[in-house]
Amino acid sequence: MRNSTKVVSTILFLLTAIETKAQDITIGPKLRAGDEFRLDVTRIRENSSRPQQNGKSRTTVSVRVISATPQGYSLEWIPGETTIDNPQVAADPLIRAAGEAVKDMRFRLTLNSDGEFTGLANQAEVAPKLQSVADTIVRSVLSQIPVEQRKAFETVVGQILSPAALMSSATREVEIYFGMNGVELAVGETAEAPLQMASPIGGVIPATLRVQMESATPETAVLKTTTTYDAAALLRMTQALVQQAGAPIPPEELAKFPRMEMSDDARYVFDRTTGLMREVIVNRRAIVADMRRLDGWEIRLSTAPKR
């Protein structure tokens, strides 16, 4: 699924019916060609069913503004080395390979005039490299699976690691960091919008996004968001994945599947001088029966553009 923060177009559509007020605050970049800045990206995972894999990884990302025009922006997003605080996870050769695959890779980002991420200008160059790493990982995992189970596994993985899914995963932090660009709200004002999030098995998962401009000073503005995913659609997706991964499951057994709940909450601290986020914290929580999982992202502006 694509990260839930890439929803600006939906928000803007919703807000067209709201009269602009003098105190409205617009979230958007104020970048110039040649600007450079750095971000510290931390990823957090907590899984009650596999606590041995819990931990954090950290990556420093260098960003350079190639061009800035009234029509939009072109940026280079270059991840550096990734460090992992869990020794067991860090020792996994597949995880190391995935980290090395994107290290120093230059993602050429395109942003529209509002600063919303619209895609990769060099996707044709990046995509084969990502696919090559994914294929290596799949081959390694397949070698550990009984022959009779491999076909079903390949079918599921083929969907989860589709070219579109790989690109979405590779640009997840990009979407998180620039995801609120284009929002315009007054302090204390809240907007709510329906979303259609892409499912890894095809189709969409309905969700509801709520955005609030919590507070503002002359230097910063703070936004909070919550995203709630449709539980019935999540259940259907889980059932479909289980069906594809093994033998068909009778309807009466599918009916016993526990309810799945998933939601995101996020906090954004916007620098009104540079038009960049000083801090973004996103937590995605999933609950299935007595199992709990947290996927978190923390992105902080460690070096701002010189002004």
C-alpha positions as CSV (number, residue, x, y, z in Angstrom):
1,M,0.0,0.0,0.0
2,R,1.1,3.4,-0.7
3,N,1.9,5.5,2.3
4,S,-1.2,7.3,3.5
5,T,0.3,10.8,3.5
6,K,0.2,11.1,-0.3
7,V,-3.3,12.5,-0.3
8,V,-2.9,16.2,-0.9
9,S,-4.9,16.2,-4.1
10,T,-7.9,14.8,-2.2
11,I,-7.5,17.4,0.6
12,L,-7.2,20.3,-1.9
13,F,-10.4,19.1,-3.6
14,L,-12.2,19.1,-0.3
15,L,-11.0,22.6,0.6
16,T,-12.1,24.2,-2.6
17,A,-15.5,24.7,-1.0
18,I,-14.0,26.6,1.9
19,E,-13.5,30.3,1.7
20,T,-9.9,31.3,2.1
21,K,-9.4,33.3,5.3
22,A,-6.7,35.9,6.0
23,Q,-5.2,33.7,8.8
24,D,-4.9,30.6,6.7
25,I,-1.5,28.9,6.7
26,T,-0.3,27.3,3.5
27,I,2.1,24.4,3.7
28,G,4.5,24.5,0.8
29,P,8.3,24.7,0.0
30,K,10.3,27.9,-0.5
31,L,13.2,26.3,-2.2
32,R,15.8,27.8,-4.6
33,A,17.9,26.0,-7.2
34,G,21.1,24.9,-5.6
35,D,19.6,24.6,-2.1
36,E,20.9,21.6,-0.2
37,F,19.6,20.0,3.0
38,R,19.9,16.8,5.0
39,L,17.3,14.6,6.7
40,D,17.7,12.0,9.4
41,V,15.2,9.2,8.7
42,T,14.4,6.6,11.4
43,R,12.2,3.6,10.8
44,I,10.7,1.8,13.8
45,R,9.2,-1.7,13.9
46,E,7.5,-3.4,16.8
47,N,5.8,-6.8,16.2
48,S,4.3,-8.7,19.1
49,S,4.4,-12.0,17.1
50,R,8.1,-11.6,16.2
51,P,9.7,-9.5,18.9
52,Q,13.2,-10.7,17.9
53,Q,12.9,-8.5,14.8
54,N,11.9,-5.3,16.7
55,G,14.2,-2.4,16.4
56,K,15.2,0.8,14.6
57,S,17.1,1.7,11.5
58,R,18.5,5.1,10.6
59,T,19.5,6.6,7.3
60,T,20.8,10.1,6.5
61,V,19.4,11.5,3.2
62,S,21.0,14.3,1.3
63,V,18.7,16.4,-0.8
64,R,19.7,18.9,-3.5
65,V,17.4,21.2,-5.4
66,I,18.2,21.0,-9.1
67,S,15.6,23.5,-10.3
68,A,12.8,25.6,-8.8
69,T,10.2,27.3,-11.1
70,P,6.6,28.5,-10.7
71,Q,5.6,25.2,-12.3
72,G,7.4,23.0,-9.7
73,Y,10.6,21.6,-8.4
74,S,13.2,19.0,-9.4
75,L,15.2,17.5,-6.5
76,E,17.8,14.8,-6.0
77,W,17.1,12.5,-3.0
78,I,20.2,10.5,-2.1
79,P,20.0,7.9,0.8
80,G,23.3,7.3,2.6
81,E,24.3,4.3,4.7
82,T,21.6,2.6,6.9
83,T,22.5,1.5,10.5
84,I,20.3,-1.0,12.4
85,D,20.3,-1.2,16.2
86,N,19.1,-4.8,16.4
87,P,22.2,-7.0,15.8
88,Q,20.1,-10.0,14.7
89,V,18.4,-8.0,12.0
90,A,21.6,-6.2,11.0
91,A,23.3,-9.6,10.4
92,D,20.6,-10.8,8.0
93,P,22.3,-10.8,4.5
94,L,19.0,-10.0,2.7
95,I,18.4,-7.0,4.8
96,R,21.9,-5.8,4.3
97,A,21.5,-6.3,0.5
98,A,18.3,-4.3,0.5
99,G,20.0,-1.4,2.4
100,E,23.0,-1.4,0.1
101,A,20.7,-1.4,-3.0
102,V,19.5,2.1,-2.3
103,K,22.6,3.6,-0.7
104,D,23.9,6.5,-2.8
105,M,21.1,5.8,-5.4
106,R,20.0,9.2,-6.9
107,F,16.2,9.5,-7.0
108,R,15.2,12.4,-9.2
109,L,12.1,13.8,-7.6
110,T,9.5,16.0,-9.3
111,L,7.2,18.2,-7.2
112,N,4.4,20.3,-8.5
113,S,4.0,24.0,-7.8
114,D,2.5,23.2,-4.4
115,G,5.4,21.0,-3.5
116,E,3.5,17.7,-3.8
117,F,5.5,14.7,-4.9
118,T,4.4,13.7,-8.3
119,G,6.9,11.0,-9.3
120,L,10.4,10.1,-10.3
121,A,12.0,11.7,-13.4
122,N,14.5,8.8,-13.6
123,Q,12.1,5.9,-12.8
124,A,13.3,4.0,-15.9
125,E,16.8,4.0,-14.5
126,V,15.9,3.2,-10.8
127,A,13.2,0.6,-11.4
128,P,15.5,-2.2,-12.8
129,K,17.9,-1.8,-9.9
130,L,15.1,-2.2,-7.4
131,Q,13.7,-5.2,-9.3
132,S,17.2,-6.9,-9.3
133,V,17.4,-6.6,-5.5
134,A,13.9,-7.9,-5.1
135,D,14.6,-10.9,-7.4
136,T,17.7,-11.8,-5.4
137,I,15.7,-11.8,-2.1
138,V,12.9,-13.9,-3.6
139,R,15.4,-16.5,-5.0
140,S,17.0,-16.8,-1.6
141,V,13.7,-17.2,0.3
142,L,12.5,-19.7,-2.3
143,S,15.5,-21.9,-1.8
144,Q,14.3,-22.4,1.8
145,I,10.7,-23.3,0.9
146,P,9.5,-26.8,0.0
147,V,9.1,-27.3,-3.7
148,E,5.4,-28.0,-3.6
149,Q,4.8,-24.6,-1.8
150,R,6.9,-22.4,-4.1
151,K,4.3,-21.7,-6.8
152,A,1.8,-20.2,-4.3
153,F,4.6,-18.3,-2.7
154,E,5.8,-16.8,-6.0
155,T,2.2,-15.8,-6.8
156,V,1.8,-13.8,-3.6
157,V,5.3,-12.3,-3.7
158,G,4.8,-11.3,-7.4
159,Q,2.0,-9.1,-6.3
160,I,3.6,-7.7,-3.2
161,L,6.9,-7.0,-5.0
162,S,5.3,-5.8,-8.2
163,P,7.1,-2.9,-10.0
164,A,4.6,-0.4,-8.7
165,A,4.8,-1.8,-5.1
166,L,8.6,-1.7,-5.3
167,M,8.6,1.9,-6.4
168,S,6.1,2.9,-3.8
169,S,8.3,1.3,-1.1
170,A,11.4,3.0,-2.3
171,T,9.7,6.4,-2.2
172,R,7.7,5.9,1.0
173,E,9.8,8.4,3.0
174,V,9.6,10.9,0.1
175,E,5.8,10.7,0.2
176,I,5.8,11.0,4.0
177,Y,8.0,14.0,4.1
178,F,6.3,16.0,1.3
179,G,2.8,14.6,2.0
180,M,1.2,17.6,3.6
181,N,2.4,20.1,1.0
182,G,-0.5,22.0,-0.5
183,V,-2.6,22.0,2.6
184,E,-4.2,25.3,3.5
185,L,-5.9,25.7,6.9
186,A,-6.4,28.2,9.7
187,V,-5.2,27.4,13.2
188,G,-7.7,25.1,14.9
189,E,-9.4,24.2,11.6
190,T,-9.9,20.6,10.6
191,A,-10.5,19.0,7.2
192,E,-11.7,15.4,6.6
193,A,-11.5,13.5,3.3
194,P,-12.2,10.0,2.1
195,L,-9.2,8.1,0.6
196,Q,-8.8,5.2,-1.8
197,M,-5.5,3.5,-0.8
198,A,-3.9,1.0,-3.2
199,S,-3.9,-2.6,-2.0
200,P,-0.9,-4.9,-2.7
201,I,-3.2,-7.5,-4.3
202,G,-5.0,-5.0,-6.5
203,G,-8.0,-2.8,-5.9
204,V,-8.3,-0.3,-3.1
205,I,-8.8,0.0,0.6
206,P,-11.1,2.8,1.6
207,A,-9.8,5.1,4.4
208,T,-10.7,8.4,6.1
209,L,-8.1,11.1,6.6
210,R,-8.5,13.9,9.1
211,V,-6.1,16.9,9.1
212,Q,-5.9,19.6,11.8
213,M,-3.8,22.7,12.0
214,E,-3.1,22.4,15.7
215,S,-1.0,25.6,16.3
216,A,1.2,28.2,14.7
217,T,3.9,30.8,15.5
218,P,5.6,33.2,13.1
219,E,8.4,30.5,12.7
220,T,6.4,27.2,12.7
221,A,3.1,25.5,12.2
222,V,2.0,22.2,13.6
223,L,-0.3,19.8,11.9
224,K,-1.8,16.5,13.1
225,T,-3.4,13.8,11.0
226,T,-5.2,10.6,11.6
227,T,-6.0,7.9,9.0
228,T,-8.5,5.1,9.6
229,Y,-8.7,2.2,7.2
230,D,-11.8,0.3,6.4
231,A,-11.8,-2.9,8.6
232,A,-13.9,-5.0,6.1
233,A,-11.6,-4.2,3.2
234,L,-8.5,-5.1,5.4
235,L,-10.1,-8.4,6.2
236,R,-10.8,-9.2,2.6
237,M,-7.3,-8.4,1.7
238,T,-5.9,-10.6,4.4
239,Q,-8.2,-13.5,3.4
240,A,-7.1,-13.1,-0.3
241,L,-3.4,-13.2,0.6
242,V,-3.9,-16.4,2.7
243,Q,-5.9,-18.0,0.0
244,Q,-3.2,-17.3,-2.6
245,A,-0.4,-18.5,-0.3
246,G,-1.8,-22.0,0.2
247,A,-4.7,-24.4,-0.4
248,P,-8.2,-22.9,-0.7
249,I,-9.9,-22.2,2.6
250,P,-13.6,-23.1,3.1
251,P,-16.0,-20.1,3.5
252,E,-16.8,-21.3,7.1
253,E,-13.1,-21.1,8.0
254,L,-12.7,-17.7,6.3
255,A,-15.6,-16.4,8.4
256,K,-13.6,-17.2,11.6
257,F,-10.8,-14.8,10.6
258,P,-10.2,-12.2,13.4
259,R,-11.1,-8.6,12.7
260,M,-8.1,-6.4,11.6
261,E,-7.8,-2.8,12.6
262,M,-5.2,-0.3,11.2
263,S,-4.8,3.4,11.6
264,D,-2.1,6.0,11.2
265,D,-1.4,9.1,13.4
266,A,1.1,11.7,12.4
267,R,2.5,15.0,13.6
268,Y,4.2,17.5,11.3
269,V,6.3,20.6,12.4
270,F,6.5,23.0,9.4
271,D,9.2,25.6,9.1
272,R,7.5,28.7,7.7
273,T,10.8,30.2,6.6
274,T,12.2,27.4,4.4
275,G,8.9,25.7,3.6
276,L,10.3,22.4,4.9
277,M,9.2,20.1,7.6
278,R,11.5,20.3,10.7
279,E,10.0,17.1,12.0
280,V,7.6,14.4,10.8
281,I,6.5,11.5,13.1
282,V,4.2,8.9,11.6
283,N,2.9,5.8,13.5
284,R,1.0,3.0,11.8
285,R,-0.7,0.6,14.2
286,A,-2.3,-2.7,13.2
287,I,-4.2,-5.1,15.5
288,V,-5.3,-8.6,14.7
289,A,-6.7,-10.5,17.6
290,D,-4.0,-10.4,20.3
291,M,-1.2,-9.4,17.9
292,R,0.0,-5.9,17.7
293,R,2.3,-4.3,15.1
294,L,3.7,-0.8,14.9
295,D,5.5,0.7,11.9
296,G,6.9,4.1,12.6
297,W,8.8,6.8,10.7
298,E,10.6,9.8,12.2
299,I,12.1,12.3,9.7
300,R,14.0,15.3,11.0
301,L,15.6,18.2,9.2
302,S,19.2,17.9,10.4
303,T,20.8,20.5,8.1
304,A,18.6,23.3,6.6
305,P,19.3,25.2,3.4
306,K,21.5,28.2,3.9
307,R,19.7,31.5,3.8
